[in-house]
Every structure is written in C-alpha cells, then in structure tokens.
Amino acid sequence: MSVTLLLRIFEKKHKTLLTISLLLLIVSLGIIGFKWISRGEIVQKGVTLQGGLTITIPVTSAVNLQALGNHLDETFPDVEINVRGISEGGSLSSIIIESSDNIEEKLIEDVREYGIVVQEDGYTAEFIGSSLGQSFFRQTIIAIAIAFLLMGLAVFITFRKLVPSLFVMLAAFSDIMSTLAVVSLLDIRLSTAGIAAFLMLIGYSVDTDILLTTRVIRSKEGTVFDRVKGALRTGLIMSTTSLAAVLVAYFFTQSDVIKQIMLILAIGLAFDVIYTWFQNASILRLSLEKKTEHE
C-alpha cells in the first residue's frame, strides 16, 4: 500500500480505520483470553522461564534434528522435549536438547543409542528448578509492566497533556497485545530473549506514536490532516527501514535466540503501523477536530 493511497483512505475513511484497529485489538484480547482459559497460560514458556534441563552437545557431522526430536518424544512420551541446533559457518556445530524433567543421564544414553557420539565430558548440562523458572517469569512480567508505566510517565512529561498521552499508551498496549496473540497462536516457546524483544517493542511502538503526536499537537500549521500527512511519510520510512533490518537479521542469523527476538519485533512492527496510523492518528484527528468545532 503506497503512502498516497493510505492518505486518501485516511482522509475519507479514518473512522472506519479506527474501527478496524479496535476490532483487531478485541480479537487479540479474545485470543489471549481463550488461550488462558483453555491451557492455563497465554504462551508456551521455554526452559529459561518455566524451569527444566538444557543439554548442549557438540557435533562434527550433520544430524537430522527433527528425526532426533521425534525419537526422543517416542522414548520419553511423558516429558516435554525440544531439540534445536547451533550453526557456525553454515554447518551444525552443536545440538541443544531442552527437557521439562531432569533426566540428563537417560537423555544422553538415548542420544548415544540414536548414533550420535557424546563424550563423557564433552557436553554441558544446566538445570533450572521449576520454582526458580516461575519466579524469574514473574519478575520479567513485573519488569515489562514497570517499563510500560515509566513509558507512559515519560510521554506525559513530554506533552504535559493527559489525553494525548493516553492515546499513545493505548497504541503501545494494542501493539503488545496483538503481538502476544500472534506469538500464542504460533505456539512459540517464549524464552528470556522473547521477553527482551517485548521490552524493545515498547520502545519501537512509542517512537512512531510520539512522532505523530508531536507533529499533530505541537505544530499549528495547516489542518490536522496536513500534519498527519507530514508525520505519516516520516513514520512509514522509519517503520519500513526497521522492519527490513529485522527481517534481514531473522533470515540470515543462525542463532535461534536472535531469530526469536527478530520474529517478535517483525510482528510487532507490522502491528505498529496499524495502531499508529489507523488507531492513534484517527483518535487524534477526531479529538482535535471536535475541539476546533467547539472553539
């Protein structure tokens, strides 16, 4: 969608765009609520957030990770197991096996039976207790909540007006909720890296909203639509370049940790375009035009 076409739609159908963004938020909240009710958690948590065993095994030859994962699932049907790899120079260098239970010896024995050479002291194992994992997860949620509140305070101090600040916070909240809903639908096993991505996403989301709000409220030149138009061109360039950089990192990195961060950021940046220019811009326009009519 070109900038010119988007501006034409916004000029005549900004109320419709606002409705679409609000419906999208409602659907996202519905997905989150359904996941919470159906399985007791919004997203699947990785070992670093729920506790469990992580084994890293160096390898010198190619390994079919999917086949190995299926083999371990059949051997340990009551244990949640995830298998992934670490690549260096385009070739597999290590296998990472994550298990919900502390069954280190049994896993190593079964991996050897599968045909992978594992030296006695040639692998590393780390176990995180479930209570520690849950405690860390609670702390990260608190950290995100505090970051969000501090963001709102910073926005309020910047504009010295409550209503525009609330609009910015609503857009950021909507962005986070919709991204979380997609992560939940994709059954991504959220790790500490994923939590860091959500923290970064708060900053990305607020960035474009502050740009929009500054241009619309502080500038007195032209109509409200003219000010939105000027902010839109700059904002879309910012979002497009950020999204391009994130996608390049996602497709070219060999690290699963970085892939998860980049995937969450890419989803969030896509939603940010909707919530900044469909939701926040429309609310600001309606609010300011209504204020102008009363003056």
C-alpha positions, 0 to 999 in steps of 0.5 A: 500500500503506497503512502498516497493511497493510505492518505486518501483512505485516511482522509475519507475513511479514518473512522472506519480505520479506527474501527478496524484497529479496535476490532483487531485489538478485541480479537487479540484480547479474545485470543489471549483470553481463550488461550488462558482459559483453555491451557492455563497460560497465554504462551508456551514458556521455554526452559529459561522461564518455566524451569527444566534441563538444557543439554548442549552437545557438540557435533562434527557431522550433520544430524537430522534434528527433527528425526532426533526430536521425534525419537526422543518424544517416542522414548520419553512420551511423558516429558516435554522435549525440544531439540534445536541446533547451533550453526557456525559457518553454515554447518551444525556445530552443536545440538541443544536438547531442552527437557521439562524433567531432569533426566540428563543421564537417560537423555544422553544414553538415548542420544548415544543409542540414536548414533550420535557420539557424546563424550563423557565430558564433552557436553554441558548440562544446566538445570533450572528448578521449576520454582526458580523458572516461575519466579524469574517469569514473574519478575520479567512480567513485573519488569515489562509492566514497570517499563510500560508505566515509566513509558507512559510517565515519560510521554506525559512529561513530554506533552504535559497533556493527559489525553494525548498521552493516553492515546499513545499508551493505548497504541503501545498496549494494542501493539503488545497485545496483538503481538502476544496473540500472534506469538500464542497462536504460533505456539512459540516457546517464549524464552528470556530473549522473547521477553527482551524483544517485548521490552524493545517493542515498547520502545519501537511502538512509542517512537512512531506514536510520539512522532505523530503526536508531536507533529499533530499537537505541537505544530499549528500549521495547516489542518490536522490532516496536513500534519498527519500527512507530514508525520505519516511519510516520516513514520512509514520510512522509519517503520519500513527501514526497521522492519527490513533490518529485522527481517534481514537479521531473522533470515540470515542469523543462525542463532535461534535466540536472535531469530526469536527476538527478530520474529517478535519485533517483525510482528510487532512492527507490522502491528505498529503501523496499524495502531499508529496510523489507523488507531492513534492518528484517527483518535487524534484527528477526531479529538482535535477536530471536535475541539476546533468545532467547539472553539 
